[in-house]
Amino acid sequence: MSEYDARGKINRALLIGVHDYATLRGLPAVEDNPAELRRALTATDLFTADEVTICRPGEPWELSQALTAAADEARGLLLVHFSGHGWVGSDGGDLRLMVGTSVPRQSHTTVSWQDVVLSCLDNTRAERIVIVLECCYAGNAGGAFHSHRKPMSLLMAAQPNRRIFSGDEPAGGTLFTRAVVQILERGIPGRRFVTFEDLVRELRVRLAGERTPMGDVWEPRSAKQNTVDDVVLSFATSGTPLPTPPRIRLRRWFNQHLRPRLRLLLALCTVLVLAAAGLTALRLLRPLPACPPALELRLLTAPEAEPTLRQAAFAYEMSELNTRPLQGEGELPAGCRRAQITVYSAAKDQIDQGFAAADRWQGEAKGTGQGQPGTKGADPLNRPGPQPDVWIPESTAVYEEARRGMPPTGSPAALSDTGPVAYSPLVVGIPATKRLDDVEPVGASWQDLLTGTDSAHRDLKLLRPSPVLSGTGLLHTIGLYLANDGSHIGTSGAPDPALAEGAEQRLSAPGSQYADSTELLCSLRPSSADPGPAGGQRDRSAPLVSEKSLADFNLGHAVGSCPALDAPLPYGDRYAAYYPRNVPALDHPLIRVAWRGAADATVRRAAVDRLAGWLRDPQGGQRILTAQGYRGVPGKDGAVPAPAPGSPLRNSRANADLDAPVTPFATGADQVARVLDGYDKAQKSSRLLILMDTSTSMADGGKLPVAVGAADRALEMVGAHHTYGLWTFPDRAHPDDPGAVREVVPLGTADPAPGKAALDRIAKGELVDHGAAMEEALTAAVREMKKSAGSNQAIVLILDEDDGGPRRAPGVEQTLTALLKKKPPVPVLTLVLGRAGCDTFILQGLAGASRGQCVPGGPQAPDLLAGLVASIGTAGKGDR
Amino acid sequence: MRTARAAGPAAALSLLLAVAAGGCTAGPEPGPEKGPIVLATGSDLSSTGVRQDLIRAFEQRTGRAVRIVKLPDTADGQRSQLLAAGQSGNSDYDVLNLDVAWTAEFAEAGVIRPWGTSLDGDFLDSVVKTVAYDGKIWGVPFNTDAGLLYYRKDILARYGHHQPPSNWGEVKNIAREVAGAYNRELARKAKGGTVPADRTMYGMVAQLRPYEGLTVNTLEAAWANGGDPDATSFTKGEQVGALQQGVADVKDRLDSIMPHEATTMDETESRRWFADGRALFMRNWPVEYASVAEKLTPRKQFDVAELPARPSDGKRMSVLGGQNLAISAGSKRPAGARALIEALTGPGSERCLLERGFAATRDSAYRDAAKAPSCPLPPERAERGSTGQRAPWPGQEPPYTRTLYAALRAAEPRPRSAHYQTFSKVVQIRVSQYLSSRGGTAIADALAREADEALSGRGAEQPRRPEGAG
């Protein structure tokens, strides 16, 4: 075995001793350990006095800071010695070093052997590392002794699960340290020096007669990583010590006297050189110039993809690609971030409206107010939001549809598709306890899945994100219509209206659609506080979502507005992913958006292209996207890479199937249009009555903007086959009649403009200072709606709270409930902005009796409501 | 409009005179400015409310029209659009309503122009810091904000605590003790001994969702542990310690006295929990006071105090919130912009803001009602419905005013850097990872290093290996 001789190199010894504890028993013996060790180390020809540091940490950061400093400075041998209390978890793992203020079981007050000490040492530039742990449970350090690359030797004062301090030790150095010091100082008979192995062997001999405070034998242990060498720790001998070789003395003299001044000498030289080289070179010596604000890029995406893209965008900001100097771009100081990215999201229909009215978007942004005011999307800067430089929709189908809505010429926004950045196959989630008979999870056609889930078989309710609000919903609809029999979707071919109708029949009834797949899954999340509707609905539902969202749901990650759980869901609460054959996957194309008149158009375009390239780079953005559960983009060989080892899809509890192929989107733009057309046709005409509480209390606490925003959003859902009415209550003209309502826009109106105008007036404060008697007003509304025989109708009730209670005539509630239960069904979709939210008996009862739903106020409320409204016209046959 | 014919020419004449007079004081003017003054702002300003009323009053007084451009609802979206459009030279806005944390970045990016003069001494010193950057003043403070500790006065008193806690250690101890006793009592009374989850009392709620609110809570915790609000680096010894202790404290509170859901809470959601009677303490802004008061009786059931003091020097430092008004660099109507900003931030206007639920930026607004400037807006009309806005405390100061005033004077701005946004993103990402981890690992060194990198405007020092699966 060769011996490593560190003499003359830049060595460091960090001697950590903690004897004074705030909450633990003091260790008076430890107090002298560092000084004793320093004497031994400097007297035996290995370390010089300035290479040894003593540290008595009170706070965890003091220890980690000293450790980092020593690790940074050492180039030869780095020796770290810790004596003090140690503590382990109940399983004996996770050794923690206790500093002065450490408290047992409050791990943030301690220093982790594994996470702090080892990870710090792994980053040192020292050639060899020797660690001596003298603490209770030191022997347990061996279990977590891993190093990626550094040659390390570890000496543990005792075998695992032993305490070594009783707390009663006298002062003057501990038993163990005294033994170490003696061995290092006196040397070993017949040896020219003391190596690490020698030390271990000799210690075992000396401690053989000792007992640990627990009464058993005391046996120091050692371990090594990445090395077979032995390290010399002392040049003491039992006889006459050999003189230090002149070579080493010379190097030490250089280290001690010249090296500290080396910088000075170098600086002097540099100054001379610079003086000669002139001003250009001088610039290099100045402190780094301040960085100007980076170019702000606006990245618009769908709500589902926002969390992942946020992470990726931030990683890009700090990446080398974003900070590396570019040729021909001289004005930015070296190392500065070139771009910064804000990621935000909006519902699909709002994005479509934004691009369709790009002139208004641009006009609002310029402050000129140009562009035609439309009936839809009046404030594009408010919704969908900033003018994007980059748009990443869920699917190319969404992009095609937005393109179709834009004027052929003259739009100030120019869109270019640069291709996909991440995939996620579309799936149908089948309750894990109700797997389909004779239907394979991979390879079955939509037809098979529809049959397997119908009322004659598993009897599952298919839930789909709205094709109007969500790209996932749109692509699922394309799959349902065009790949119904499982055949490959060509670039031509139109959906069969009968097939479309048949498929829509299965996606039935109000409440079967959601704003996007994460909100849909969030509504199915089991909740301990509320095992009611969600629990009952969960195992009778089959959500049409993406593989990534379903994996997140199963693994207990955050989905939509549901926070992350501690653990994956239990088997019975999970959904198994079924992959309908030949249905294209979400492909997340990156669309570059250029706005007319931008002075920095070239720079902005280059910045977007660099981001796009990085997102597709297997060493760049792809690592983040796949780590979040997306499938990667094809490599140079054209093949879609298998999910990486860290991918959540590989977790068996994600219930995903890695064999499911990624089908690229190849559908033509016309086909997307025809599918949407088919979807529209498959819907029956519907009627919506918006009934809104306009009492003055709505103006308090910011409720009015939410209420108006939600009503506005509901109006946007009124499509070609749909009519609506807008009624408000209480009625100023009839202050004494609690049942009076104001028919602001009569039922049966198709043009959204009068509704928008009325809402605008309400937003500006057209409110009535009476209490609002909800039940009476609702009774009037329901009575009117029940006059029609049509089944596709609903009431959207927006209120603050029911003020009618005290003066209510007897029997109003019973009348209302009885009325609601009569045919035809008129579901009441309620948005409550008041104190109690949906948790009142009456509102629960309303939702139940009318087969509607109640949504509490909050940031997601308008979109949740829109999702419910969007499904009113769907071709379903009502409740199942 | 009955006298429009007769009054028209006179009004036009007086308007001309007014413009001419304005021209003399505001420096050389190439000619009268054309078109309405364009004010870009988030939706809180363009919906009904006092700020809208002040704008309308300005229009009536001066005859100049103000066009309000409604920006995205989120602060991140507002910043992104204003900054990017400014960088593209693509905007004709005159007045920008900016979050206080953005001054440095917008100034450096050349999106706003210097205000040109100093501010009068009536503005609160701490608040003026938020418009100062690089030795210049870049705008005028419009409304400000300071975090307060909301507490359940009634329940604390029932268990023998008649004063709000004075430091964070006490908050934790009292929260544990009182919430424990309260829940045990609930369980005794409940049928079958089980309390429904939504009636369980927690010790505290705060804003720990990964957004700006988490940065605010983290900075306050670091300052409470000795951190220096003026420090420009987090890697210096004491700052690392304060930051580590600060994030450890936040995690400790989350694990011991807060519901797990706190990691998804923003201002509104945390207020909802507190107002619903599900938490004893809450850190939040005064603007939520009125909403809490809808459900709990002020001064009886709940009250507010300054944030707990740091033990070393007794300072009760909150992060300053609020908005400043600045003139856009590309404004073609700078004189009108200036006049509008001066009107919106004058002593009378600031008193209106205070009376109607905002935190005023001027010292004079906080004087006793008799000595304070009076709000020039017409008092509440008889029928509330005609304005749609009910002042929470018409004609007088809100009940929290004294506490707020003290909190504002001790409050400090967030790091004033052109790269603040990236700094905040680092804090949000790292701290929320830490909060949801099983704990233990010290993150201060890595967090401090990354925070410094973020503030420097540069990238990661050396490419680091990605840490596991995100």
Interface residues (C-beta under 8 A of the other chain):
Chain A: E59 P60 W61 E62 S64 Q65 T68 D94 R96 Q106 S107 H108 T109 T110 V111 S112 D115 V116 L288 A290 C291 P292 P293 A294 L295 E296 L297 R298 Q311 F314 E317 M318 S319 E320 N322 T323 G335 C336 R337 Q340 T342 Y344 E364 A365 K366 G367 T368 G369 D379 L381 N382 R383 G385 P386 Q387 D389 S528 A529 A558 S561 P563 A564 W595 G597 A598 A599 D600 A601 R604 R623 I624 A627 Q628 G646 S647 P648 T696 A699 D700 G701 G702 L704 P705 R732 A763 K764 G765 E766 L767 V768 D769 R835 D839 G858 P859
Chain B: V38 A40 S43 D44 S47 T48 R67 V69 K70 L71 P72 D73 T74 D76 G77 R79 S80 Q81 L83 A84 A85 Q87 S88 G89 N90 S91 D92 Y93 D94 E105 E108 A109 P196 A197 D198 G237 V240 G241 Q244 Q245 A248 K251 D252 H260 E261 T263 T264 T268 E269 A275 A290 S291 E294 K295 E383 R384 G385 S386 T387 G388 Q389 R390 A418 H419 Q421 T422 K425 I429 S436 G439 G440 T441 A442 A444 D445 E450 E453 A454 S456 G457 R458 G459 A460 P463 P466 G468 A469 G470
